[in-house]
């Protein structure tokens, strides 16, 4: 048993103390080549430090050739002579089969370098986006609900009603699972859509991003390889990366992931796959039933877990909603993520997870370590919004508002945009994806568009591997119809000027030879 005793008052950084404790155990023979260390999550809990501190210690050991970090399998002691393909004792400890060179994700110092590169490019793009903060810009950038459409005094009335109905119940913290009546209400709504669940399959979170963070942290124990469809909201891939996962991406089209993309993954491994099946961000289109069936069959064959982000489920307008993927695949292999951040307001930070009772209990224990539970008052307000009919009335109203704004954007695109440019036709949500001809960079176009007075989000912000440099996300959630028309006209003018240049290589930055 390694002695991980550390002194938090010492001037020696905590990660060095942990690293040296493992080195001492290797020297003494307590740890032998091939031994597997506890998971990052387990070590952090045992020692009483953050996971980032443990990862830093393991990174030092990896760089020194004393440990090898195998993504999805764990960290193994080495003999110090350098990286090995896999520990000799893999089979005896019940680990997954050894990955071949073509299947192996980067690890050790290489993985660290690639992560730094991904993060660096993303940070640079966010810095460029600050150029849109000057006055007079029409923003086709905001992927958040329009607060001007909420009834006057909405929050004050809901809070007063919640306090009147639940009183002192809201003064105390709830169970880590969340308010039982709120969980029952969410379960009732999900069941009404022909996917029967019970309250013990629901966990209340502080927004959907905490929900994803919990799933990412839990997966460090399970060790499934993480795959995200792309384009994808960058907050998702960043969250998995921050938890220590190597994130692989598969390119989707407006209908979702297809068999050809899934065939790129070795079929004898198990995965955690993140998808956005309703009003996909940034494309705005629903996952087709055919593609949903393909995903379900693939998940069953590989024993994989699908994380379905249903944030925009109630903001569609194409008739009946496609069924939740959980209905076909079942809760044991599905995690549904949702929240009020897109349907009501971003500031409520009230989300939820739906899965099997066993997984929900495990995730609740992780949440308890983070913040114990979601705020009781916010949970009471959410329950009031649902029970009073406000939620259904508001989402029905806003779906129509966003449909009209989408129509205004599509009409303006048809009228002003050059014929070489294409775009998706959203089924719901806040945005569409516009595609320039190959060889033209949306990052360079962004700089030209700012000069014209309009801003959008360049495609690389939705793909950590920069395959959508020629694409732009245009959002119609915030501007009114007149602003949308003017903004698209300005953008089309910038595109026309831009396409007069010859296409080229966008390069790593996305700028290419932009002047």
Secondary structure as GFF3:
##gff-version 3
##sequence-region A 1 515
A	DSSP	alpha_helix	14	27	.	.	.	ID=ss1
A	DSSP	alpha_helix	40	47	.	.	.	ID=ss2
A	DSSP	alpha_helix	51	63	.	.	.	ID=ss3
A	DSSP	beta_strand	67	70	.	.	.	ID=ss4
A	DSSP	beta_strand	74	77	.	.	.	ID=ss5
A	DSSP	three_ten_helix	91	93	.	.	.	ID=ss6
A	DSSP	alpha_helix	108	129	.	.	.	ID=ss7
A	DSSP	three_ten_helix	130	133	.	.	.	ID=ss8
A	DSSP	beta_strand	138	139	.	.	.	ID=ss9
A	DSSP	three_ten_helix	147	149	.	.	.	ID=ss10
A	DSSP	alpha_helix	154	166	.	.	.	ID=ss11
A	DSSP	three_ten_helix	167	171	.	.	.	ID=ss12
A	DSSP	alpha_helix	180	192	.	.	.	ID=ss13
A	DSSP	three_ten_helix	199	201	.	.	.	ID=ss14
A	DSSP	beta_strand	202	205	.	.	.	ID=ss15
A	DSSP	alpha_helix	207	222	.	.	.	ID=ss16
A	DSSP	beta_strand	225	230	.	.	.	ID=ss17
A	DSSP	alpha_helix	234	242	.	.	.	ID=ss18
A	DSSP	beta_strand	247	251	.	.	.	ID=ss19
A	DSSP	alpha_helix	259	262	.	.	.	ID=ss20
A	DSSP	beta_strand	271	275	.	.	.	ID=ss21
A	DSSP	alpha_helix	289	302	.	.	.	ID=ss22
A	DSSP	beta_strand	305	309	.	.	.	ID=ss23
A	DSSP	alpha_helix	325	329	.	.	.	ID=ss24
A	DSSP	three_ten_helix	331	333	.	.	.	ID=ss25
A	DSSP	beta_strand	334	339	.	.	.	ID=ss26
A	DSSP	three_ten_helix	346	348	.	.	.	ID=ss27
A	DSSP	beta_strand	351	354	.	.	.	ID=ss28
A	DSSP	alpha_helix	357	371	.	.	.	ID=ss29
A	DSSP	alpha_helix	376	387	.	.	.	ID=ss30
A	DSSP	alpha_helix	390	416	.	.	.	ID=ss31
A	DSSP	beta_strand	422	423	.	.	.	ID=ss32
A	DSSP	beta_strand	431	435	.	.	.	ID=ss33
A	DSSP	alpha_helix	442	452	.	.	.	ID=ss34
A	DSSP	beta_strand	454	455	.	.	.	ID=ss35
A	DSSP	beta_strand	457	458	.	.	.	ID=ss36
A	DSSP	three_ten_helix	459	462	.	.	.	ID=ss37
A	DSSP	beta_strand	471	475	.	.	.	ID=ss38
A	DSSP	alpha_helix	481	499	.	.	.	ID=ss39
###
